[in-house]
């Protein structure tokens, strides 16, 4: 497995590293830690250009901005080395590297993930300016929405269950390809013994319009549609439960009526879950599934625990940002 860990020195970034040992990661893999200085660095030849000599005051402004940017980049380089050391401790059998760069953080994270063909991006729920767990950071939101691979929005450990070592996982299941990918991702991980997985199916029931609410044939037809959909999802969920149990996990199914954006968060909080897994394009309309299902984004913003939106990686178009993913 190949993961990319975004680090900015914030408390949420530290929690994301703490969360690695609750992610079911295998004993061996590759991890790259990236820190992005959100600054603009003028090109080196922008000052001493013999062809187009700028006025002295312009040269001073450029020098000032470049010196300031280089200081911020140097700080990012120090931060990322600290994070690399922490990741080495958290993942002792892994190959761990790091880099510091500059630019738009979300853009650089996405570009690095594509360049490194990452299977998973790990980000904190908030950056340095985070205000509330109910407001997903703009960088995390953009990465979650536009990444070509799975994204884990990490919020640290569930300390209540840390003693036993076993994890509790909520897995949103709606029968879609995204939900199936989430099942496959959980089944492929290396979880502690007695880890429990609860598949949660939230069914939004069809209801007759007011004028037909008291017409028996219409009511019966609506009830039949709801029962047929629930039966279909339960059959698919039974197959998923069997697969998870075959991987040594304690798996069960829970069906609730309601909006999945709310149900998944409620179930995770009531059960004390460590993480919610959901297909990145699950629970959405056909149009929504082209990019990111609205449920995935809503759950990631509202959940008190970590949330992993699972995507099957697709090759990304070549991107050139003028910088490599290596440290300066």
C-alpha positions as YAML, in Angstrom:
chain: A
units: angstrom
residues:
- id: 1
  name: UNK
  ca: [0.00, 0.00, 0.00]
- id: 2
  name: UNK
  ca: [1.19, 3.48, -0.83]
- id: 3
  name: UNK
  ca: [-0.10, 6.38, 1.27]
- id: 4
  name: UNK
  ca: [0.44, 10.14, 1.27]
- id: 5
  name: UNK
  ca: [0.19, 11.98, 4.59]
- id: 6
  name: UNK
  ca: [-0.42, 15.72, 4.53]
- id: 7
  name: UNK
  ca: [1.14, 17.57, 7.47]
- id: 8
  name: UNK
  ca: [0.97, 21.24, 8.43]
- id: 9
  name: UNK
  ca: [2.02, 21.19, 12.08]
- id: 10
  name: UNK
  ca: [-1.54, 21.65, 13.39]
- id: 11
  name: UNK
  ca: [-3.14, 19.62, 16.15]
- id: 12
  name: UNK
  ca: [-5.35, 17.89, 13.59]
- id: 13
  name: UNK
  ca: [-2.27, 16.90, 11.57]
- id: 14
  name: UNK
  ca: [-0.73, 15.40, 14.72]
- id: 15
  name: UNK
  ca: [-3.99, 13.52, 15.38]
- id: 16
  name: UNK
  ca: [-3.88, 12.18, 11.82]
- id: 17
  name: UNK
  ca: [-0.52, 10.55, 12.61]
- id: 18
  name: UNK
  ca: [-1.91, 9.18, 15.89]
- id: 19
  name: UNK
  ca: [-4.78, 7.72, 13.89]
- id: 20
  name: UNK
  ca: [-2.52, 5.58, 11.68]
- id: 21
  name: UNK
  ca: [-2.43, 2.69, 14.12]
- id: 22
  name: UNK
  ca: [-6.25, 2.57, 14.05]
- id: 23
  name: UNK
  ca: [-6.46, 2.43, 10.25]
- id: 24
  name: UNK
  ca: [-5.82, -1.31, 9.82]
- id: 25
  name: UNK
  ca: [-2.68, -0.74, 7.78]
- id: 26
  name: UNK
  ca: [-0.53, -3.72, 6.85]
- id: 27
  name: UNK
  ca: [2.89, -4.33, 8.39]
- id: 28
  name: UNK
  ca: [4.71, -3.15, 5.27]
- id: 29
  name: UNK
  ca: [4.08, -0.38, 2.79]
- id: 30
  name: UNK
  ca: [5.26, 3.01, 1.60]
- id: 31
  name: UNK
  ca: [4.36, 6.33, 3.18]
- id: 32
  name: UNK
  ca: [5.31, 9.81, 2.03]
- id: 33
  name: UNK
  ca: [4.79, 12.85, 4.26]
- id: 34
  name: UNK
  ca: [4.30, 16.19, 2.54]
- id: 35
  name: UNK
  ca: [4.26, 19.68, 4.02]
- id: 36
  name: UNK
  ca: [3.23, 22.62, 1.87]
- id: 37
  name: UNK
  ca: [4.23, 26.19, 2.65]
- id: 38
  name: UNK
  ca: [1.36, 28.37, 1.50]
- id: 39
  name: UNK
  ca: [3.58, 31.08, -0.02]
- id: 40
  name: UNK
  ca: [4.55, 32.41, -3.41]
- id: 41
  name: UNK
  ca: [8.22, 32.29, -4.34]
- id: 42
  name: UNK
  ca: [9.28, 34.54, -7.23]
- id: 43
  name: UNK
  ca: [11.45, 32.70, -9.82]
- id: 44
  name: UNK
  ca: [15.19, 32.97, -9.04]
- id: 45
  name: UNK
  ca: [15.85, 34.86, -12.28]
- id: 46
  name: UNK
  ca: [13.11, 37.42, -11.65]
- id: 47
  name: UNK
  ca: [15.57, 39.78, -9.91]
- id: 48
  name: UNK
  ca: [18.78, 39.56, -11.91]
- id: 49
  name: UNK
  ca: [17.39, 39.56, -15.44]
- id: 50
  name: UNK
  ca: [19.79, 41.34, -17.81]
- id: 51
  name: UNK
  ca: [17.15, 41.53, -20.54]
- id: 52
  name: UNK
  ca: [14.35, 43.16, -18.54]
- id: 53
  name: UNK
  ca: [15.87, 45.20, -15.71]
- id: 54
  name: UNK
  ca: [13.20, 46.08, -13.14]
- id: 55
  name: UNK
  ca: [13.17, 49.32, -11.12]
- id: 56
  name: UNK
  ca: [15.10, 49.17, -7.85]
- id: 57
  name: UNK
  ca: [11.98, 49.32, -5.66]
- id: 58
  name: UNK
  ca: [10.45, 46.38, -7.55]
- id: 59
  name: UNK
  ca: [13.63, 44.37, -7.03]
- id: 60
  name: UNK
  ca: [13.48, 45.13, -3.29]
- id: 61
  name: UNK
  ca: [9.85, 43.96, -3.08]
- id: 62
  name: UNK
  ca: [10.69, 40.75, -4.93]
- id: 63
  name: UNK
  ca: [13.72, 40.08, -2.71]
- id: 64
  name: UNK
  ca: [11.60, 40.70, 0.40]
- id: 65
  name: UNK
  ca: [8.87, 38.29, -0.70]
- id: 66
  name: UNK
  ca: [11.36, 35.64, -1.73]
- id: 67
  name: UNK
  ca: [13.26, 35.86, 1.57]
- id: 68
  name: UNK
  ca: [10.02, 35.64, 3.54]
- id: 69
  name: UNK
  ca: [8.81, 32.69, 1.46]
- id: 70
  name: UNK
  ca: [12.11, 30.85, 1.85]
- id: 71
  name: UNK
  ca: [11.87, 31.22, 5.65]
- id: 72
  name: UNK
  ca: [8.36, 29.74, 5.64]
- id: 73
  name: UNK
  ca: [9.53, 26.91, 3.36]
- id: 74
  name: UNK
  ca: [12.46, 26.22, 5.71]
- id: 75
  name: UNK
  ca: [10.00, 25.96, 8.61]
- id: 76
  name: UNK
  ca: [7.89, 23.51, 6.58]
- id: 77
  name: UNK
  ca: [11.03, 21.45, 5.93]
- id: 78
  name: UNK
  ca: [11.68, 21.23, 9.69]
- id: 79
  name: UNK
  ca: [8.04, 20.34, 10.41]
- id: 80
  name: UNK
  ca: [7.95, 17.58, 7.82]
- id: 81
  name: UNK
  ca: [11.09, 15.93, 9.23]
- id: 82
  name: UNK
  ca: [9.42, 15.87, 12.64]
- id: 83
  name: UNK
  ca: [6.33, 14.29, 11.07]
- id: 84
  name: UNK
  ca: [8.45, 11.77, 9.16]
- id: 85
  name: UNK
  ca: [10.05, 10.64, 12.43]
- id: 86
  name: UNK
  ca: [6.63, 10.21, 14.04]
- id: 87
  name: UNK
  ca: [5.32, 8.20, 11.08]
- id: 88
  name: UNK
  ca: [8.39, 5.94, 11.23]
- id: 89
  name: UNK
  ca: [7.53, 5.20, 14.85]
- id: 90
  name: UNK
  ca: [3.85, 4.60, 14.04]
- id: 91
  name: UNK
  ca: [4.64, 2.39, 11.02]
- id: 92
  name: UNK
  ca: [7.95, 0.67, 11.89]
- id: 93
  name: UNK
  ca: [7.88, -1.79, 8.99]
- id: 94
  name: UNK
  ca: [7.20, 0.85, 6.35]
- id: 95
  name: UNK
  ca: [9.42, 2.81, 4.00]
- id: 96
  name: UNK
  ca: [8.85, 6.44, 4.99]
- id: 97
  name: UNK
  ca: [9.99, 9.52, 3.06]
- id: 98
  name: UNK
  ca: [9.11, 13.20, 3.22]
- id: 99
  name: UNK
  ca: [9.21, 16.43, 1.25]
- id: 100
  name: UNK
  ca: [8.46, 20.11, 1.68]
- id: 101
  name: UNK
  ca: [7.23, 22.32, -1.11]
- id: 102
  name: UNK
  ca: [5.27, 25.55, -1.60]
- id: 103
  name: UNK
  ca: [2.13, 26.72, -3.32]
- id: 104
  name: UNK
  ca: [-1.56, 25.98, -2.88]
- id: 105
  name: UNK
  ca: [-1.69, 23.18, -0.25]
- id: 106
  name: UNK
  ca: [-4.66, 21.28, -1.73]
- id: 107
  name: UNK
  ca: [-3.26, 21.49, -5.25]
- id: 108
  name: UNK
  ca: [0.20, 20.32, -4.17]
- id: 109
  name: UNK
  ca: [-1.23, 17.43, -2.14]
- id: 110
  name: UNK
  ca: [-3.35, 16.27, -5.07]
- id: 111
  name: UNK
  ca: [-0.45, 16.63, -7.52]
- id: 112
  name: UNK
  ca: [1.89, 14.68, -5.22]
- id: 113
  name: UNK
  ca: [-0.70, 11.90, -4.80]
- id: 114
  name: UNK
  ca: [-0.98, 11.57, -8.58]
- id: 115
  name: UNK
  ca: [2.78, 11.68, -9.08]
- id: 116
  name: UNK
  ca: [3.35, 9.01, -6.41]
- id: 117
  name: UNK
  ca: [0.30, 6.92, -7.48]
- id: 118
  name: UNK
  ca: [-0.91, 6.97, -3.88]
- id: 119
  name: UNK
  ca: [-3.64, 4.53, -2.84]
- id: 120
  name: UNK
  ca: [-4.69, 6.68, 0.11]
- id: 121
  name: UNK
  ca: [-4.31, 10.30, 1.19]
- id: 122
  name: UNK
  ca: [-4.42, 11.01, 4.94]
- id: 123
  name: UNK
  ca: [-5.41, 14.53, 5.97]
- id: 124
  name: UNK
  ca: [-6.46, 16.16, 9.22]
- id: 125
  name: UNK
  ca: [-10.02, 17.41, 9.46]
- id: 126
  name: UNK
  ca: [-8.81, 20.98, 9.98]
- id: 127
  name: UNK
  ca: [-5.67, 22.96, 9.30]
- id: 128
  name: UNK
  ca: [-4.08, 25.73, 11.29]
- id: 129
  name: UNK
  ca: [-7.21, 27.89, 11.08]
- id: 130
  name: UNK
  ca: [-9.72, 25.19, 12.08]
- id: 131
  name: UNK
  ca: [-12.69, 26.41, 14.14]
- id: 132
  name: UNK
  ca: [-15.11, 23.51, 14.56]
- id: 133
  name: UNK
  ca: [-15.48, 19.84, 13.87]
- id: 134
  name: UNK
  ca: [-18.66, 20.76, 11.95]
- id: 135
  name: UNK
  ca: [-16.66, 22.77, 9.42]
- id: 136
  name: UNK
  ca: [-14.40, 20.59, 7.33]
- id: 137
  name: UNK
  ca: [-11.26, 22.54, 6.46]
- id: 138
  name: UNK
  ca: [-11.18, 23.97, 2.94]
- id: 139
  name: UNK
  ca: [-8.00, 22.04, 2.10]
- id: 140
  name: UNK
  ca: [-9.40, 18.75, 3.41]
- id: 141
  name: UNK
  ca: [-12.65, 19.41, 1.55]
- id: 142
  name: UNK
  ca: [-10.89, 20.02, -1.76]
- id: 143
  name: UNK
  ca: [-8.66, 16.96, -1.37]
- id: 144
  name: UNK
  ca: [-11.65, 14.81, -0.42]
- id: 145
  name: UNK
  ca: [-13.61, 16.04, -3.42]
- id: 146
  name: UNK
  ca: [-10.98, 15.98, -6.15]
- id: 147
  name: UNK
  ca: [-8.54, 13.16, -5.28]
- id: 148
  name: UNK
  ca: [-8.23, 10.23, -7.68]
- id: 149
  name: UNK
  ca: [-7.69, 7.82, -4.77]
- id: 150
  name: UNK
  ca: [-9.20, 7.13, -1.35]
- id: 151
  name: UNK
  ca: [-9.01, 9.88, 1.28]
- id: 152
  name: UNK
  ca: [-8.97, 9.44, 5.06]
- id: 153
  name: UNK
  ca: [-10.07, 12.50, 7.03]
- id: 154
  name: UNK
  ca: [-8.49, 11.67, 10.38]
- id: 155
  name: UNK
  ca: [-9.63, 12.81, 13.81]
- id: 156
  name: UNK
  ca: [-7.44, 10.69, 16.06]
- id: 157
  name: UNK
  ca: [-8.14, 7.75, 18.34]
- id: 158
  name: UNK
  ca: [-11.29, 6.69, 20.09]
- id: 159
  name: UNK
  ca: [-9.62, 6.50, 23.50]
- id: 160
  name: UNK
  ca: [-12.47, 4.52, 25.09]
- id: 161
  name: UNK
  ca: [-11.57, 1.45, 23.03]
- id: 162
  name: UNK
  ca: [-7.80, 1.88, 22.87]
- id: 163
  name: UNK
  ca: [-7.17, -0.47, 25.78]
- id: 164
  name: UNK
  ca: [-8.45, -3.58, 24.00]
- id: 165
  name: UNK
  ca: [-6.80, -2.71, 20.70]
- id: 166
  name: UNK
  ca: [-9.86, -3.86, 18.76]
- id: 167
  name: UNK
  ca: [-11.42, -1.32, 16.41]
- id: 168
  name: UNK
  ca: [-15.06, -0.50, 15.72]
- id: 169
  name: UNK
  ca: [-15.91, 0.41, 12.15]
- id: 170
  name: UNK
  ca: [-19.11, 1.77, 10.68]
- id: 171
  name: UNK
  ca: [-19.42, 0.96, 6.97]
- id: 172
  name: UNK
  ca: [-22.08, 2.81, 5.00]
- id: 173
  name: UNK
  ca: [-23.71, 0.39, 2.58]
- id: 174
  name: UNK
  ca: [-26.22, 1.17, -0.16]
- id: 175
  name: UNK
  ca: [-25.45, -1.57, -2.69]
- id: 176
  name: UNK
  ca: [-23.53, 0.77, -5.01]
- id: 177
  name: UNK
  ca: [-20.09, 0.16, -6.55]
- id: 178
  name: UNK
  ca: [-18.69, 2.70, -4.11]
- id: 179
  name: UNK
  ca: [-20.09, 0.78, -1.13]
- id: 180
  name: UNK
  ca: [-18.67, -2.46, -2.53]
- id: 181
  name: UNK
  ca: [-15.27, -0.79, -2.86]
- id: 182
  name: UNK
  ca: [-15.50, 0.26, 0.80]
- id: 183
  name: UNK
  ca: [-16.24, -3.35, 1.81]
- id: 184
  name: UNK
  ca: [-13.25, -4.55, -0.22]
- id: 185
  name: UNK
  ca: [-10.99, -1.92, 1.38]
- id: 186
  name: UNK
  ca: [-11.98, -2.89, 4.93]
- id: 187
  name: UNK
  ca: [-11.66, -6.62, 4.17]
- id: 188
  name: UNK
  ca: [-8.14, -6.12, 2.77]
- id: 189
  name: UNK
  ca: [-6.77, -4.30, 5.84]
- id: 190
  name: UNK
  ca: [-4.91, -5.88, 8.76]
- id: 191
  name: UNK
  ca: [-7.16, -5.26, 11.77]
- id: 192
  name: UNK
  ca: [-6.59, -6.25, 15.42]
- id: 193
  name: UNK
  ca: [-8.33, -9.36, 16.70]
- id: 194
  name: UNK
  ca: [-12.01, -8.89, 17.65]
- id: 195
  name: UNK
  ca: [-12.41, -5.84, 15.42]
- id: 196
  name: UNK
  ca: [-16.10, -5.24, 14.71]
- id: 197
  name: UNK
  ca: [-17.62, -3.92, 11.50]
- id: 198
  name: UNK
  ca: [-21.22, -2.74, 11.45]
- id: 199
  name: UNK
  ca: [-22.72, -2.27, 7.99]
- id: 200
  name: UNK
  ca: [-25.31, 0.48, 8.18]
- id: 201
  name: UNK
  ca: [-27.97, 0.76, 5.51]
- id: 202
  name: UNK
  ca: [-29.99, 3.96, 5.71]
- id: 203
  name: UNK
  ca: [-33.11, 3.75, 3.57]
- id: 204
  name: UNK
  ca: [-34.88, 6.93, 2.57]
- id: 205
  name: UNK
  ca: [-38.44, 5.67, 2.19]
- id: 206
  name: UNK
  ca: [-40.69, 6.68, -0.69]
- id: 207
  name: UNK
  ca: [-43.77, 8.50, 0.61]
- id: 208
  name: UNK
  ca: [-46.97, 9.21, -1.34]
- id: 209
  name: UNK
  ca: [-47.85, 12.82, -2.03]
- id: 210
  name: UNK
  ca: [-50.54, 14.34, 0.21]
- id: 211
  name: UNK
  ca: [-53.40, 14.00, -2.25]
- id: 212
  name: UNK
  ca: [-52.84, 10.24, -2.66]
- id: 213
  name: UNK
  ca: [-51.98, 9.47, 0.96]
- id: 214
  name: UNK
  ca: [-55.43, 8.02, 1.64]
- id: 215
  name: UNK
  ca: [-55.82, 6.11, -1.63]
- id: 216
  name: UNK
  ca: [-55.29, 2.41, -0.70]
- id: 217
  name: UNK
  ca: [-53.84, 1.23, -4.07]
- id: 218
  name: UNK
  ca: [-51.24, 4.03, -4.03]
- id: 219
  name: UNK
  ca: [-50.30, 3.39, -0.41]
- id: 220
  name: UNK
  ca: [-49.90, -0.35, -1.07]
- id: 221
  name: UNK
  ca: [-47.74, 0.33, -4.15]
- id: 222
  name: UNK
  ca: [-45.45, 2.66, -2.18]
- id: 223
  name: UNK
  ca: [-45.11, 0.09, 0.61]
- id: 224
  name: UNK
  ca: [-44.21, -2.60, -1.93]
- id: 225
  name: UNK
  ca: [-41.54, -0.36, -3.50]
- id: 226
  name: UNK
  ca: [-40.00, 0.36, -0.09]
- id: 227
  name: UNK
  ca: [-40.01, -3.31, 0.91]
- id: 228
  name: UNK
  ca: [-38.52, -4.38, -2.42]
- id: 229
  name: UNK
  ca: [-35.66, -1.85, -2.14]
- id: 230
  name: UNK
  ca: [-34.94, -2.84, 1.45]
- id: 231
  name: UNK
  ca: [-34.93, -6.53, 0.54]
- id: 232
  name: UNK
  ca: [-32.56, -5.89, -2.39]
- id: 233
  name: UNK
  ca: [-30.06, -3.95, -0.24]
- id: 234
  name: UNK
  ca: [-30.24, -6.55, 2.53]
- id: 235
  name: UNK
  ca: [-29.40, -9.33, 0.08]
- id: 236
  name: UNK
  ca: [-26.33, -7.43, -1.15]
- id: 237
  name: UNK
  ca: [-25.39, -6.59, 2.44]
- id: 238
  name: UNK
  ca: [-25.54, -10.26, 3.42]
- id: 239
  name: UNK
  ca: [-22.91, -10.99, 0.77]
- id: 240
  name: UNK
  ca: [-20.74, -8.16, 2.13]
- id: 241
  name: UNK
  ca: [-21.12, -9.41, 5.72]
- id: 242
  name: UNK
  ca: [-20.04, -12.89, 4.63]
- id: 243
  name: UNK
  ca: [-16.96, -11.45, 2.92]
- id: 244
  name: UNK
  ca: [-15.96, -9.44, 6.00]
- id: 245
  name: UNK
  ca: [-16.42, -12.43, 8.28]
- id: 246
  name: UNK
  ca: [-14.23, -14.43, 5.91]
- id: 247
  name: UNK
  ca: [-11.48, -11.86, 6.60]
- id: 248
  name: UNK
  ca: [-11.71, -12.57, 10.33]
- id: 249
  name: UNK
  ca: [-13.88, -9.58, 11.23]
- id: 250
  name: UNK
  ca: [-16.98, -9.59, 13.41]
- id: 251
  name: UNK
  ca: [-19.51, -8.19, 10.96]
- id: 252
  name: UNK
  ca: [-23.20, -7.35, 11.37]
- id: 253
  name: UNK
  ca: [-25.90, -5.42, 9.53]
- id: 254
  name: UNK
  ca: [-28.13, -2.63, 10.80]
- id: 255
  name: UNK
  ca: [-30.94, -1.14, 8.69]
- id: 256
  name: UNK
  ca: [-32.47, 2.21, 9.62]
- id: 257
  name: UNK
  ca: [-34.91, 4.48, 7.88]
- id: 258
  name: UNK
  ca: [-33.70, 8.02, 7.39]
- id: 259
  name: UNK
  ca: [-31.13, 10.24, 5.74]
- id: 260
  name: UNK
  ca: [-27.73, 8.46, 5.52]
- id: 261
  name: UNK
  ca: [-25.89, 11.74, 6.18]
- id: 262
  name: UNK
  ca: [-27.44, 11.78, 9.64]
- id: 263
  name: UNK
  ca: [-27.82, 8.05, 10.31]
- id: 264
  name: UNK
  ca: [-24.14, 7.16, 9.74]
- id: 265
  name: UNK
  ca: [-22.93, 9.90, 12.09]
- id: 266
  name: UNK
  ca: [-25.47, 8.99, 14.76]
- id: 267
  name: UNK
  ca: [-24.62, 5.29, 14.58]
- id: 268
  name: UNK
  ca: [-20.89, 5.98, 14.83]
- id: 269
  name: UNK
  ca: [-21.27, 8.25, 17.84]
- id: 270
  name: UNK
  ca: [-23.70, 5.98, 19.70]
- id: 271
  name: UNK
  ca: [-21.50, 2.92, 19.12]
- id: 272
  name: UNK
  ca: [-18.18, 4.65, 19.82]
- id: 273
  name: UNK
  ca: [-16.79, 3.85, 16.37]
- id: 274
  name: UNK
  ca: [-13.18, 4.57, 15.45]
- id: 275
  name: UNK
  ca: [-13.89, 5.23, 11.80]
- id: 276
  name: UNK
  ca: [-16.65, 5.44, 9.21]
- id: 277
  name: UNK
  ca: [-15.92, 3.91, 5.81]
- id: 278
  name: UNK
  ca: [-18.10, 5.02, 2.91]
- id: 279
  name: UNK
  ca: [-17.79, 4.79, -0.85]
- id: 280
  name: UNK
  ca: [-16.78, 8.16, -2.23]
- id: 281
  name: UNK
  ca: [-19.67, 8.01, -4.68]
- id: 282
  name: UNK
  ca: [-22.21, 6.13, -2.58]
- id: 283
  name: UNK
  ca: [-25.68, 7.38, -1.64]
- id: 284
  name: UNK
  ca: [-25.85, 9.91, -4.48]
- id: 285
  name: UNK
  ca: [-27.65, 10.49, -7.73]
- id: 286
  name: UNK
  ca: [-25.99, 9.38, -10.96]
- id: 287
  name: UNK
  ca: [-24.72, 12.93, -11.52]
- id: 288
  name: UNK
  ca: [-23.37, 13.24, -7.96]
- id: 289
  name: UNK
  ca: [-21.48, 9.97, -8.34]
- id: 290
  name: UNK
  ca: [-19.37, 11.42, -11.16]
- id: 291
  name: UNK
  ca: [-17.39, 13.37, -8.55]
- id: 292
  name: UNK
  ca: [-18.16, 12.88, -4.87]
- id: 293
  name: UNK
  ca: [-21.39, 11.69, -3.29]
- id: 294
  name: UNK
  ca: [-22.84, 14.38, -1.07]
- id: 295
  name: UNK
  ca: [-23.13, 11.88, 1.78]
- id: 296
  name: UNK
  ca: [-19.38, 11.26, 1.86]
- id: 297
  name: UNK
  ca: [-18.62, 14.96, 2.19]
- id: 298
  name: UNK
  ca: [-21.38, 15.54, 4.75]
- id: 299
  name: UNK
  ca: [-20.32, 12.61, 6.93]
- id: 300
  name: UNK
  ca: [-16.66, 13.69, 6.79]
- id: 301
  name: UNK
  ca: [-17.67, 17.16, 7.96]
- id: 302
  name: UNK
  ca: [-19.99, 16.05, 10.78]
- id: 303
  name: UNK
  ca: [-18.52, 12.85, 12.21]
- id: 304
  name: UNK
  ca: [-16.69, 12.94, 15.54]
- id: 305
  name: UNK
  ca: [-14.39, 10.09, 14.39]
- id: 306
  name: UNK
  ca: [-12.21, 9.51, 11.35]
- id: 307
  name: UNK
  ca: [-13.90, 9.06, 7.97]
- id: 308
  name: UNK
  ca: [-12.44, 7.23, 4.99]
- id: 309
  name: UNK
  ca: [-13.97, 7.86, 1.57]
- id: 310
  name: UNK
  ca: [-12.98, 4.91, -0.62]
- id: 311
  name: UNK
  ca: [-12.24, 5.25, -4.31]
- id: 312
  name: UNK
  ca: [-10.86, 2.72, -6.74]
- id: 313
  name: UNK
  ca: [-7.87, 4.62, -8.09]
- id: 314
  name: UNK
  ca: [-8.12, 5.73, -11.69]
- id: 315
  name: UNK
  ca: [-5.11, 7.01, -13.67]
- id: 316
  name: UNK
  ca: [-4.91, 10.79, -13.40]
- id: 317
  name: UNK
  ca: [-4.07, 13.01, -16.37]
- id: 318
  name: UNK
  ca: [-0.44, 14.20, -16.37]
- id: 319
  name: UNK
  ca: [-0.01, 17.38, -14.34]
- id: 320
  name: UNK
  ca: [3.00, 19.65, -14.43]
- id: 321
  name: UNK
  ca: [3.31, 22.24, -11.66]
- id: 322
  name: UNK
  ca: [6.96, 23.07, -12.25]
- id: 323
  name: UNK
  ca: [8.07, 21.41, -9.00]
- id: 324
  name: UNK
  ca: [8.90, 17.85, -8.02]
- id: 325
  name: UNK
  ca: [7.70, 16.09, -4.87]
- id: 326
  name: UNK
  ca: [11.24, 15.98, -3.44]
- id: 327
  name: UNK
  ca: [12.50, 18.23, -0.70]
- id: 328
  name: UNK
  ca: [14.37, 21.39, -1.73]
...
